[in-house]
Amino acid sequence: MIDLTLQTVLILIAAAFAAGFVDSIAGGGGLITIPALLLAGFSPVAALGTNKLQGMFGSGSATIHYAANGQVDLRRQLPSALLALVGGAVGALLATVVPGDFLRALLPLLLIAIALYFALKPNMDDVDRAERLSPFLFGLIIPPLVGFYDGVFGPGAGSFYMLAFVTLAGYGVLKATAHTKLLNFASNIGGFIVFAAVGVIDWKIGLMMGVAQFIGARVGASLAIRIGAKLIKPLLVVVCLALAVKLLADPANPLRQLIGV
């Protein structure tokens, strides 16, 4: 593990608080913490592993707060959470096998599409709509699938959960956000177990950032519950577009090479 100056540690803690706040409302906290860890000198794999540790605190904090306010029934959603956990673990194990270049090329386009969907779709509020997929099929398909993606690659997993809950389960925006954080928490645990097993996590930094994540997520979840879709919807659109821009700005992104940029 690397030695960090006090100033760098404080910056990482501040980044974790901001990430917890944003992630508890709209997802995309890794957009803040992973670049911060890389800039602090962590290797890519150590940044991913440490990010999973501190990210669990944020998604766990948000889940607890949403559940305490009646937005998600933890006992009822336990099977889905377990499948998301398994998906996250399997994804992390197979990260070197899955074609990462394809994911990096496709993800910005998917995120832009999700942002446009939430920005342009009318009547996007906290009222539940008709479900297009039964709860059993939704729980059997979506949590392990998105959890697997979260373990393999990660960025945008919360946006995919949100899209699925709104379009397939018929949830209102606030209810979808609450359930997204539960499944995010579960798939984070799955990925964390694998990264911990291979010894790439900086526990000291991860735990300090985790405390800041916990507090930031609590503040963000409280605001989301109080304001609802009026806060969640625009922030989700901004986060999706920001993540897409960040991925497209990466010179190593295969999509840039494909179009000759």
QUINOR-V434716 format. One record per pair of residues at least 24 apart in sequence whose C-alpha atoms are under 8 Angstrom apart, sorted by the first residue. I is the first residue (numbers start at 1). J is the second residue. Records with the same first field share a line. If there is no record, write none. Layout:
I: J ; J
//
This chain:
1: 202
2: 41 ; 42
4: 40
8: 40
9: 205
12: 36 ; 37 ; 209
13: 208 ; 209 ; 212
14: 212
16: 54 ; 209 ; 210 ; 212 ; 213 ; 216
17: 209 ; 212 ; 213 ; 214 ; 215 ; 216 ; 217
18: 213 ; 216
19: 213 ; 216 ; 217
20: 55 ; 58 ; 59 ; 212 ; 213 ; 214 ; 215 ; 216 ; 217 ; 218 ; 220
21: 213 ; 216 ; 217 ; 218 ; 219 ; 220 ; 221
22: 217 ; 220
23: 58 ; 59 ; 217 ; 220
24: 58 ; 59 ; 62 ; 177 ; 181 ; 217 ; 218 ; 220 ; 221
25: 177 ; 220 ; 221 ; 224 ; 232 ; 235 ; 236
26: 158 ; 159 ; 177 ; 232 ; 233 ; 235 ; 236 ; 239
27: 156 ; 157 ; 158 ; 159 ; 236 ; 239
28: 155 ; 156 ; 158 ; 159 ; 239 ; 240 ; 243
29: 55
30: 55 ; 155
31: 155 ; 243
45: 200
46: 200 ; 201 ; 202
47: 201
49: 192 ; 195 ; 196 ; 200 ; 201 ; 202
50: 200 ; 201 ; 202 ; 203 ; 205 ; 206
51: 206
52: 188 ; 189 ; 191 ; 192
53: 188 ; 192 ; 201 ; 203 ; 206 ; 207 ; 210
54: 206 ; 207 ; 208 ; 209 ; 210 ; 211 ; 213
55: 188 ; 210 ; 213
56: 185 ; 188 ; 189 ; 210
57: 210 ; 211 ; 213 ; 214
58: 210 ; 213 ; 214 ; 215 ; 216 ; 217 ; 218
59: 181 ; 182 ; 184 ; 185 ; 214 ; 217
60: 181 ; 182 ; 185 ; 214
61: 214 ; 215 ; 217 ; 218
62: 178 ; 181 ; 214 ; 217 ; 218 ; 220 ; 221
63: 178 ; 179 ; 181 ; 182 ; 185
65: 218 ; 221 ; 222
66: 178 ; 221 ; 225
67: 178
71: 174 ; 175 ; 178 ; 179
72: 175 ; 178 ; 179
79: 139
80: 139 ; 140 ; 143 ; 144 ; 183
81: 143 ; 182 ; 183 ; 186 ; 187
82: 186
83: 139 ; 140 ; 143 ; 144 ; 147
84: 143 ; 144 ; 145 ; 146 ; 147 ; 148 ; 183 ; 184 ; 186 ; 187 ; 190
85: 144 ; 147 ; 183 ; 186 ; 187 ; 188 ; 189 ; 190 ; 191
86: 144 ; 147 ; 148 ; 187 ; 190
87: 143 ; 144 ; 145 ; 146 ; 147 ; 148 ; 149 ; 151 ; 187 ; 190
88: 144 ; 147 ; 148 ; 149 ; 150 ; 151 ; 152 ; 186 ; 187 ; 188 ; 189 ; 190 ; 191
89: 148 ; 151 ; 187 ; 189 ; 190 ; 191 ; 192 ; 193 ; 194
90: 148 ; 151 ; 190 ; 191
91: 147 ; 148 ; 149 ; 150 ; 151 ; 152 ; 191
92: 148 ; 151 ; 152 ; 190 ; 191 ; 194 ; 195
93: 151 ; 152 ; 194
94: 152
95: 151 ; 152 ; 153
98: 152
100: 153
101: 253 ; 254
102: 254
103: 153
104: 247 ; 253 ; 254 ; 255
105: 253 ; 254 ; 255
106: 255
107: 156 ; 244
108: 243 ; 244 ; 245 ; 247 ; 248
109: 244
111: 156 ; 159 ; 240 ; 241 ; 243 ; 244
112: 240 ; 241 ; 244
114: 159 ; 163 ; 237 ; 240
115: 236 ; 237 ; 238 ; 240 ; 241
116: 237
118: 233 ; 236 ; 237
119: 233 ; 234 ; 237
124: 172 ; 173 ; 229 ; 233
125: 172 ; 173 ; 228 ; 229 ; 230
126: 171 ; 172 ; 173 ; 174 ; 175 ; 228 ; 229
127: 171 ; 172 ; 173
128: 170 ; 171 ; 172
129: 170 ; 171 ; 172
130: 169 ; 170
131: 167 ; 168 ; 169 ; 170 ; 171
132: 167 ; 168 ; 169 ; 170
133: 168 ; 169
134: 169
135: 169
138: 168 ; 169
143: 183
147: 183 ; 184 ; 187
148: 187
150: 187 ; 188 ; 191
151: 187 ; 188 ; 190 ; 191
155: 243
156: 240 ; 243
157: 184
158: 184
159: 236 ; 240
173: 228 ; 229 ; 232 ; 233
174: 224 ; 225 ; 228 ; 229 ; 232
//
